[in-house]
Amino acid sequence: MNPFNDAKRQFTRREFFGKAACGIGGVALASLLDPKLMGSSTNAPAISGLPHFAPKAKRVIYLLQNGAPTHVDLFDYKPMLTKMQGEPVPPSILGEKRFSDMTNTKEKLLLPNVTKFNQVGKNGMWMSNYMPHLGEIVDELCFIRSMHTTSVNHAPGIQYFLSGSEIPGRPTIGAWLSYGLGAETEDLPSFVAMTSRDKEASCGQIFYDFYWSSGFLPTKYQGVKFRGSGDPVLYLKNPDGVDRSLRREMLDDLVRLNEIKLSEYGDPEIATRISQYEMAYKMQISVPELTDFSNESKETLDMYGPDVHKQGTFAYNCLMARRLAERGTRYIQLMHAGWDQHNNLTSQLQIQCLDTDAPSAALVKDLNQRGLLDDTLVIWAGEFGRTPFLQGEFDNKPRWGRDHHPYGFTIWMAGGGVKPGFVYGATDEIGFSAVENPVHVHDFQATLMHLLGIDHEKYTYKFQGRNYRLTDVHGHVVKDVLV
């Protein structure tokens, strides 16, 4: 009897792969906990070969205006709306286009601009007087006035902009960037989300968790949501009787237990659990410093406006975004709800602008003053626009509103490789359809990825037998807006 042959017979195929996984898992775990062991660093891309080319931007701050701002009252001046006030939208323009169920009138009567427009900047661009602070920095902004999308409802529209699909389940932009480009900091998340609402909370949208989801990517790459009150994240403080050294010992023991499971099963979610425990430990030091505004100058704080000291406001979140950006967070997503103005446009629009105008402009100025704007892409956008026609009928009560409108609207960007003081595309004479250089959501996403050094057609992730990408099977880079 040959003892070696006996050993081979007892060593099953299942046992072989199980034990082999231990060695591989151990190496993977070691590189996860200390990237330097594998000759890498925090700044190393997570995916080999990325970026595909030299990026213009290193990070993104996305100011998403939930509810859809009205482009024809803020950025897209249409004098024809005043001349044609009360007239129905011409059938040649209206066609068979669909709207939300809230547009319940047969005749869609044109509503003039409810704000006054002024010419601002070197090129005399027309902008609403509700946005005076953005008017002061208009020469830093790049406007796309020919955006269009497919969705006519909020949640699918927002999800489409953030993930390339109207149906939840796909990774959002921040997750794609964190997974593909890696992190610039070890002490803070690479993807942070923050939310705020209008002051009167009268027409706010729901913030769904899938707006910062990692989808089918490992959950390590999902956004970390900072809360609007109390500690930004839970458990920043240790319980009574537990000091930092004891917490470290407890985490080390927990790592060993998770390491055993990782080596046995190779489940990437176990690796996520280990890394996130480590991140939470580091955030006990980094987050209190992040939220301490005492070293900010009075001039800086005044620039963001009086709400900058109120946690959970858009102004507070904008300053937090700048502080996160300078500390290495790659993607910061600010979501401000309240723009869904169906029958209270004349009262609520000004409130929204007061909430967001000064902080948005301050963020761009602040980044510029600190030398961060050149490699930080700032985006200000809603999920669609609002109709140039009145929702409902003209009557003696001027509580007018506009319905959801996907066929032509405006977004703006700043920094990060886009042309400053530039306007791209146009809608027709009443602001209804994008007629000059139309830009679809997937084109916008392809351009964003390009600015970060990524070819959107080559960056894919295989899931359930298919290679997925942020732009699905669509999208072209809008080269004319690039520096």
Secondary structure as GFF3:
##gff-version 3
##sequence-region A 1 483
A	DSSP	alpha_helix	3	10	.	.	.	ID=ss1
A	DSSP	alpha_helix	13	33	.	.	.	ID=ss2
A	DSSP	three_ten_helix	35	38	.	.	.	ID=ss3
A	DSSP	beta_strand	59	66	.	.	.	ID=ss4
A	DSSP	alpha_helix	71	74	.	.	.	ID=ss5
A	DSSP	alpha_helix	79	83	.	.	.	ID=ss6
A	DSSP	alpha_helix	91	94	.	.	.	ID=ss7
A	DSSP	beta_strand	117	120	.	.	.	ID=ss8
A	DSSP	beta_strand	125	128	.	.	.	ID=ss9
A	DSSP	alpha_helix	132	136	.	.	.	ID=ss10
A	DSSP	three_ten_helix	138	140	.	.	.	ID=ss11
A	DSSP	beta_strand	141	148	.	.	.	ID=ss12
A	DSSP	alpha_helix	154	163	.	.	.	ID=ss13
A	DSSP	alpha_helix	173	181	.	.	.	ID=ss14
A	DSSP	beta_strand	191	197	.	.	.	ID=ss15
A	DSSP	three_ten_helix	209	212	.	.	.	ID=ss16
A	DSSP	three_ten_helix	219	221	.	.	.	ID=ss17
A	DSSP	beta_strand	224	225	.	.	.	ID=ss18
A	DSSP	alpha_helix	244	265	.	.	.	ID=ss19
A	DSSP	alpha_helix	268	290	.	.	.	ID=ss20
A	DSSP	three_ten_helix	293	295	.	.	.	ID=ss21
A	DSSP	alpha_helix	298	304	.	.	.	ID=ss22
A	DSSP	three_ten_helix	306	309	.	.	.	ID=ss23
A	DSSP	alpha_helix	314	326	.	.	.	ID=ss24
A	DSSP	beta_strand	331	337	.	.	.	ID=ss25
A	DSSP	alpha_helix	345	369	.	.	.	ID=ss26
A	DSSP	three_ten_helix	373	375	.	.	.	ID=ss27
A	DSSP	beta_strand	376	381	.	.	.	ID=ss28
A	DSSP	beta_strand	385	386	.	.	.	ID=ss29
A	DSSP	beta_strand	404	405	.	.	.	ID=ss30
A	DSSP	beta_strand	409	414	.	.	.	ID=ss31
A	DSSP	beta_strand	422	424	.	.	.	ID=ss32
A	DSSP	beta_strand	426	427	.	.	.	ID=ss33
A	DSSP	beta_strand	434	436	.	.	.	ID=ss34
A	DSSP	beta_strand	439	440	.	.	.	ID=ss35
A	DSSP	alpha_helix	441	451	.	.	.	ID=ss36
A	DSSP	beta_strand	461	463	.	.	.	ID=ss37
A	DSSP	beta_strand	466	468	.	.	.	ID=ss38
A	DSSP	three_ten_helix	479	481	.	.	.	ID=ss39
###
